[in-house]
Amino acid sequence: MHESKSIQAARAAARMALSRNREEEAVLKREFEKQGVRVAAVDYGGDLVSSVKTIVERSVVAAKRERVIRETYQEIGAVAGAAREAVSQIVPRAFGLNVGGKIGIARNNEDVSVAIFCGIGLLHLNEVAMGLGHRAISRWQAVGDPSSPVKHGEEAEGGDAVIY
């Protein structure tokens, strides 16, 4: 069965969020790279209400750092929106409580997904939750891609510099 690019991106983001450590992240990153999927992961923790802004910011910073997205308004907004959607799925279970876990970000061409896996602390009763958000953005144009009309150092339509 053939999976859609959006399902592949969601699955990759979830696997990155579920990774146990940096070594596992590196192995997954190489595996997904072979499939043409760019990924990133970052840890977070704290009171959920005060952490929402931090979760969104860390998602964007990690996606830019790992070159999952370019630094354009549309791509930054897509990751921020997907992260916000993922957080909104966790809020009903963790409102007012401490959370800690990992954010996974994945991009498969025009599909971007953000997955959040977290532990929710309440005395000695620990709960877990996962949220997933998805956005569609413009297809990237890779430097050196023969189908791309943009060459290294030139600008794409709309003035966005190509960095891949």
Phi, psi and omega in degrees: 000135181270125178272144175289160180297327179293322177291320178298317179295318180296316179297318180295317179297318180296317180295322177294319180294331181272355181296146187275331185201178182296325180296316178295322176302315182297318178297313179297320180301315178296319179298314181289327178301321178297333180269000180083019180250126177267137184223161175208161176212151179206146179273160175204167177183160179136188176296130187303313184301314181280349182268350184303311180299318180296319179298314179296314180298315180296325177299313181294314181299315180296319180296320178290315182301319182269008177059036173285325177231162171270165180273069176241156180304316183293316184286320175297316179296325179294316179293316179299317179294319178293322178295318179298319177298316179298317179297320183297336178281340181267329186308315182300333181268339189234010183304125178081003182248168176275140178230157176199139180176216186223147176252131175246135180235137179216147177225129175235093186057249185270002180256126179237131177232146174234126177243140178236124176244131183212155169264142181245120184267129174213100186053237178259003179265105182261137179242161175233154179210158177218138176232152182218131176234152182222144173218154175250136179226175180299144178296136179283156176247111184278138175296132180088355178287118183300336179276352181272129177282352184263129178260161181306133178091348177270178179247146175280174176303143180084001176085006180283125178287140178271126183246000183267000000 
